[in-house]
Every structure is written in C-alpha cells, then in structure tokens.
Amino acid sequence: MPNTYTQIYIQVVFATKGRDIKIKSEVREEVEKYICGIFSNKKQKVLAIYANPDHIHIFFSYKSLQITIPELIKTVKIESTNFINDKKLCFGKFSWQEGYGAFSYAKSQKDKVVSYILNQEKHHSKKSFREEYMEMLNAFEIEFKNEYLFDFYYELR
C-alpha cells in the first residue's frame, strides 16, 4: 500500500508445552537465530530475543500489515517446532504451549525492553516466569482467567 507507514513495537511471550525445560543453553542461540529468520522472511525485524529453557521472549518491530500478529506467531511456533524436532535439538518431542502474550510498547521504551529481554537469565534468577508473566498482564491491565494461563506446573529458581 503506497503511503502507508507503521512503527509498532511488540513483545511476545510464549511457553514450551507443559512448561517443560526443553531449550538447553547449548542450542538456545541456534533456536533464536532460526526464529529470527522466520520473522525476517515475514518482513518483520526482531530487536531482541531470548529463549529461556521453558519460555521465550521476542521483541520485534511490526512493520508489515500483510500478516496479522496471530498468523505470525502461529507460523513461528509451527516452523520452529518442526526445526527443533527435525534437528533433534532437545530430548523427546518438542512443542510450544497454546496461546501467547503480546504487549505493545512506545518507541521511548525500546531500549529498556531490549535490555530486559537480553538479561533474562539474570532476571529469572530473582523472579519466576509465572511472577514475570503475571506482572506483565497486570501492568498492561489485561483481564485474564487463571484456567487460560500457561500451565505453571513448576517454577525455575
């Protein structure tokens, strides 16, 4: 579309199925690079990504309105699941849990969000994923039902 310009910053968060610890540190970068490639192929730019053992944070610049966010995340989940399983990057069968959180940010918040995501390892030494996710939902005033949240069987500490 001529004369259509957008600059939207989105952080998405989603978990491994059953919150299983599946993304080991030795394969984390390979998974992140592959996911960045999916975003790039869909004309989106990843600003920061961090694959924790049981969940992932992706902060990206949503520029092309040719794909919706739900379509994009569905594609990322399907293609990265296939990649991880085909390459046998984890023990047993890998898959992502249903659902995700998507949070928008102003350009003035960009550096802070990038830093937050790139420092996930340090962050999660003090706070569980459940605590982190609940804080995000509350900060963005998102109404939710506990039964529809990610499966929080255990917490990393």
N, C-alpha and C positions, 0 to 999 in steps of 0.2 A: 504494500500500500504506500503510494507516494505521500510524503508529508505526514507520516505517522511516526512519532518518536516516543519511546518509552525508556524509563530507567527505574526499574523496580528491584529492590534487594530483598531476597527471600532466604530464610534459613529453614531447611527441612531436617527433621529428626525422625528416624525410624529404627526399629529394633530387629534383632535376629529372632527367628521363630522360637518361642518359648524362652526368650532371653538367654538362650544357650551361649556359652563362651565359645565362639566359633572362629573369630578373626584373630588369629595369633599374631604377635608382633612381627614375626619373620615374613608374613605375607601381607601385612597391612598396607605397605606402600604400593604393592602390585594391585591390590584391590582398589585403592584410591585412584591410581593412575587410570585403571580401566574405566572406573565410573566417571572420571573427568573426561575421558574420551567419548563416552555416551553423551554427556552434556554438550561437548563441543560439536558432535555430529548433529545435535538437535539445535544448534545455533545459540547455545547458552554458554555463559562464561562462569566457571567455578572460581570463586575468590578464596575460599578456604574449605578444606575437607579434613575430617579426622574419623577414621574407622576405629572405634573402641572395640574391645573383644565381643561386646553384646549389643552395640548400637552404633549408629553413625550420625554425624552432623555434616551437612553440606550447606554452605552459604554461597549463593550464586546471584548473578545479575540476570534477571529475567527480561530479555530484550525483545524476543520474537513472540508475537502473539499468535503465531501459526500453530502453536501447540499449547494446550492447557496445562496447568500445573498437575492435575491428576493424571493426564496422559503421560506427561514427562516422568513423573515418579513411578508410574506403572511400568514404563519402558525401562527405567533404571533398575528397578527391582528384578524384573524378568531377565534382562540381559546380564546383570551382574550375578544373579543366581546361577544362570547357565554357565557363565565364565568360571565361577568358583568351583562348581561341580565338575565341569569338563576338565579343568586343570588340577582337580583334586587338591585344592588349596586348604581344605580343612578335613578333619576326621569325620566320617559319616556324611550324610546328606545335609546340604546347606539350603536354607531358605530364609527369607525375611518374613517377619510377622505382618499380618494385615494392618493397614492403616499407617498414618504418619501425622506428624505435626508440621504445620507450615506457618512461619512467622515473618511478617514484613518489618523492614527497618528503613529509617531515613538515611540519606547519604551521610549525614553527620555522625551516624552510629557505625559506619562501615568498618573503620579501623578497630574499634572496640570489639565488634563481633568477630572479625578475623582473628584477633588476638585470643579471644575467648575460645574459639574452636581449635586453634593451633596449640593451645595449652590444656587440652582435655585431660591428658594423663595426670598433670599436676592438680587440676580441678577435681578429678574424681578420687584423688587420694583423701579429699576432705568431704566430699559430698557424693551420695549415691545417685544413680541415674534417676531413680524414682523421685528423689528430692529435687533434682535439677529439673526434671520434666514438669513436676507439679508447680514449681516456681514459675516456669515459663507460661504454663496455662493460666496461672493466677495473674501474673504480670500483664498478660495480654487480655485479661478479663474474658477468658474463653469458658463458657459453661460446658461442663462435661459430666458424664456419669461414670462412676468407678468401674462398672462392668464393661465399659467400652474402652478403657485404657489398655495400654500394653500389658501383657502378662508379666507381673512383677513377682516371680517365684522366689527370687533371692536377690541380694544386693552385693555388688562388689565394694569392698572397702580396702 
